[in-house]
């Protein structure tokens, strides 16, 4: 219901603002721009789905090889004790644990193209266990919120953009992004746990989270000891080596167990096309709504209003020019990326605004996109409290990003 009202609100607010501009500012082109935006974003939604088809075909095929070869089952056993407490509705050692782990791992490595098909596969497997097919299960909500919190260990794409735009040290945002996404993930986990009455002080949960903290701390320490210019290179190489090693492990173990890897790949790959077609209407719906909201000027008015209110408090407002990235990111990943590049181009990649925009870009995920695509792929119509928890995680990431950016760069 929340998504239903929010989707309608985007259109109503856009119409009201456009009408105001037409009547009081004689902007005779505003409605033309809004209509053009609907066509452009409908086309964009279809193109994104079409682009996903190849990637999803590849990764769902590889996951089928991993399932038949036994790697997914091994991964499921490794994380089973932890995931069973976060997803108590899912049976022990269920294959979906492997898909969830693979999705989280791809997200943490900044490999978005690999993460999406793996996440859709996990959502489909959880839907098979869902007794109410049109209503999101507790497990699906926990998975989606942790996904949208966007814990990122290696923000490859952001560092690449910073390098292209002339940053002296493209990787200087690495630790701030890691810390900001960690706080977003923590708040997302706590919020959902409160809704679902999950005991986060369970010994197993604390042990796994403690191990994750040690690993993150070790990475921060390691990257702080090497020359800064090597951080981007090492993280890029490491991420892709890890990813391709996973592919080889899938194929290698399947061959060892005498699985016909080619047929297994084709069997899984056939699912990719079906899923990509299924998500088209959901993706078009959310992108068109976001497009008219932005084209009408509503997003700019929101940012200006917040800047004014912050100014009244006497607080430092140096971060405000980067705020459009923070507001756009939950709505559109490509839109936020464009605003980040715009901020770095106008203010400089090494300016406070340029760095702040980079940290905003890495601190949250595309919550509305993920909601539309993931729930849409399995026909979920009642998202319950998923959007609320996802947006709270985003808010935590944005607030953390502001404080951390001031600590590191101001």
N, C-alpha and C positions, 0 to 999 in steps of 0.2 A: 504493500500500500504506500509506503514512503516513496519508493521509486516512481510509482504511478503519479502521485501528487507533484513530485519534484519535476518529472518529465513535462507535465502540463504547465508547471510554473515557469519553466524556461521559455515556453512559447508565449504565455500571457504577459510576462515581464517584458520580453522582447517587443511584443506588439504595443504595449503601453508606452514604452520609451520611444519607439519609432513614431508613434502617433503624436507624442509630445514634440518631437523634433520636427515633424511635418507642419504642425499647427503653429508653433511658437518660433521656430527657426527657419521655416520655409525650406526644409531639406526635402526636396522633391525626389531625391534619388534613394532615400533610405529604404523604402519598401521594395524597390527594385533590387537593392543589395540583399535584403532579407530573402527574397524569392530566389535570387541567384545562389545564395548560400545554401538553401535547401537542396537545390539541384547538385551543387558542387559536393556537398557532404554526403548525399545519397550515393553519388558516383564514387566518392572516396571510400565509403563503407563497403561497397561491392568490390572495389579494387583491393582493399585490405584483406577481405575474405578470400579473394582470388589468389592474392599473394601468399596467404596462409596455407593454401591447399598443398603446394609443393612441400613446404616445410613440415606440415602435419603428416603428409603421406610418408615422408622420410622417417620422421621420428616415431610415428605409430608403428611403422614397419620394423624399425630397430627394437622398439619395446617388445614387440611380439617375439622377435628372435631372443631377446633377453629373458622373456618369460619361459619360453620353451627350453632355453639353455640352462635355466636355473639361477641366473644372476639376480633377477628381480626377487626371487624367493630368499636368496641369501641376504640381500639388502633389507628385506622385510623383517627377517629374524634379527638383524643387527639393531634396528630401531624399534622393533616390536614393543619391548617393555615401556619405552617412553611414549610412543604414539598410542599405545593401548590406553594410557591414562589421559591423554589429550583427546582421543577419539574412542571413548568407551563403547560406542555403538558398533564399532567395526570388530569382527572376530580376530582373535590372535593369529598372527602370521598370515593375514590376508594379503594377496598380491598388491592391493591398492597402496599398502605402506611403501612398497618399492617405488611406485609412481609418484607418491607424495614426496618422498625423499629426493628423487631425481629432479622433480620440479623445484623444490626449495634450493637444491644444489645449483641448478642452472641459474636461478635468480640471484643467488649469492655471488656467483661468478660473473654476473652482468651479461649473461647470454640469453637475452630475451627471446630470440628466435627459437631457441631450443626449449625454453621454459613453457611457452604457451601450449604447444601440443601435448607436452607431458602433463600440464595442469588439466587440460581438457580430458585427457585419458583418466586421470585420477578422479575427476568429477563424474565421469561416466560410470566408473567402477563403484563409486559411492552411491550413485543413483540406483544401481541394481540392488543395493541393500536398503534403500529408502522406502519405507512402507507407504508414504504419502507422496506420490510422484510429482504433484504440482507444488508441494510445500518443501522448502529447504530443510534438510535434516540438521541436527546439531553438528554432526561431523562435517558436512558441507560448509556450514557457516564458519566453523573453526578454521578449516582449510582456506577458505576464501579470505578471511580477515588476516591470517598470517601471510597469505600471498600478497595482499594489498599493502601490508606494512612494509614490504620490500626490503628486508634485511640484505644489504649489499656489502660484500667483503671487498670486491674488486670492481669499481665503477669504470669499466674499460671505455665505454663510448664517451663518457664525459671527459675523461682525460685526453682522448683523441681529439675532441672538439677544441679543448683548451690548447692543445699543441698546435692545431691548425690555425688558431687565432692569435698565436704569438706569445703564449704564456711562457714566462721564464722558467717556471717549474710547473708543468701540467699536473703533476701528482700531488701538489700541496693541499688539494681538497680531499685526498684519500682518507685520512683519519677522521676529519670532520664528518664526512658522509657516512663512514662506518659507525661512528658514535650516534649520529642523528637517526639512522635507520634502526640501530639497536634499541633506542628509546621508543621509536614508533612500534617496533615489534613487541617490545615488553608491554606497552600500554594496550596494544591489540590483544595480546594473550591474556592479560589480567582482566580486561573488559569482558571478553567472551567467557572466561572462566567464572566470572561473577554471575553472568546470565545462566550458565550451564551448571553452576555449583560444582566446579572442578577444584579439587584440593591441590593448589600449586606448591604446598609445603610437603607434598609426598616425597619420600626419600629418593625414589627413582627419578622423579622430575627434577629435583634439585641436583642430583648427580649428573644427569645429562646436561642441564643448563650450566652447571659448574664447569663441565668439560668444554662446552662451547665457549664459555668466557675465557678459559685458559688458552684455547686455540686462537681466539680473536686477539687476546693480549699478546700471545706469541707472535702473531702476524704483525701487529702494531710495532712490537719491539724490533722484529727483523727488518721491517721496512724503514724504521727510524735509524738503523745502523748502516744502511747502504747509501751510496750517492743518489741524490734525488732524481737525477736524470735516468737512472736505471729502474726506478720503481715502475714506470709505465711499461717499459719493455719487458721486465720480468713478469709483471702481473698478466700482461697480454699473452706471453708465451706460455706461462703456467696454466692459465685458464684453458687455452686451446689444447695443450698437451693432455690435461686432465680429461677434457671432453672427448678427445679422440681415443684416449686410452680406454674410456668407458665403452666406446663403440667396439674397439678391438676385443675387450673382455667379453662383451655380449657374443660376438661372432666366434671367438676362440673357444669359450666354454660350450657353446652350442655345437660346434664341430666335434669337440671332445666327446660329447654325449650323443654323437651321431644324428643330430637334428639336420634336416634339410633346410639350411639357413635361407636359401633363395625362396623356397615356397613359404616358409614362415614369414619372411619379410613381405612378400606379396599379400599374404593373408591379412597382416596387420595394416599394410599400406592402403588397402581398399577402404578401411574405415576413415582415413584422412579426408577423402573427398566428401563423404557423407556428412561428416561433422562440419566441414567448411561451408557447405551449402546451408546447413541448419542454422548457423549463427548469422547469416546475412540480414534477415529482417531485424534482429535485435541490435546488431551493430549499426545498421542504417538509422534506426530509431534514435539511438542515443547520440550519434554523431550529428544528425540534423538538428536535434534540440540544442546541443552544445554550440553548434555553428550559429544559429540565429541569436542565441544569448550573447555570444561574443560580438557578432556583427552589429547588433543593435547599440553597442556601447555599454551594456549593463556591467560587463566585467571591469571596464575602465572606471565606471562610476563607483563600483564597489571598492576598488583599490584607492581611489581618491578620497572616498569617505573615510576609510580606515586611516589613511595618512593624516587626514584632518583631525580625527579623534585622537590619534597618537600624539600629534603636535600639541593638542590642548593640554595633555598631561605633562608636557615638558620633557618627555623622553627623547632620546636620540632617534632621529628618523632616517639615518643614512641607509638603512636596509630597505626602506619603502620602495625605491625604484625597482627592486628585484622581486617584490611581492607578486606581480602578475604571473611569474613562473610557479610560485607556490599555489596560487588559485587555479591555474590552468592544469597543473599536473594531474589532480584527481579526475579531471574532465577529459583531457586529451594528452597523450604522451608526445605526439608529434607537435602539437601546438605549444606545449611547454618547452620542448626542445628548441623550437623556433624563437620563442621569447628569450630563452637562455642565450642563444647565439646573438640575438639582437642586443641584449644587455651587455655582453662582452664586446661586441662591435662598437657600441656607442660609448661605453665607459672605459673599455680596456679589459683584457682578460685578467690582468693582475690587479685591477682596481677592487675596492671592497665590494662594490655592486656586482662586478663580474664574478668574483669568488662566491658571494652570497647567492647569486643566481645558480651557480654550479652546485652548491650544497643543497639548495631547494630542489633542484632537479633530481638529485640523488636521494633525498630524504623521504620521499613518499612515492606511492605507486598510482597507476591510473585506475582508481577505484571504480568509477562508473563504467569504464571500458571492461574491466574484469568482471564486474557484476553482470553486465549485459551479455558478454561473450560466454562466460562460464555457466551461468544459470540458463541462458538461452540455449546452449548446446544440449541441455538435457531436459528442456521444457519446464523449468522451475518458474512459477508465476508469483509465488508468495515467498519473498526473500526474508521475511520476519525482521530480526534486528541486525541483519548482516551489514546493511548500509550504515546504520548508526555506529556500529563498532568499527567499521572500516574508516569512516570519517573521523572518529575519535583518534584512531591510530595515526591518520594523516595529520591531524591537528597537533598531536604530540610530536610528530616528526618535524613539523614546521617550527614549532616553538623551540624545540631542542636545537634545530638548525640555526635559529637566530642567536641564541645564547652561545652556542659553540663557535659560530663564525666571528662573533665579537671577541671571544676569548682567543681565537687563533690569529685573526687578521686585522682587528681594529686597533 
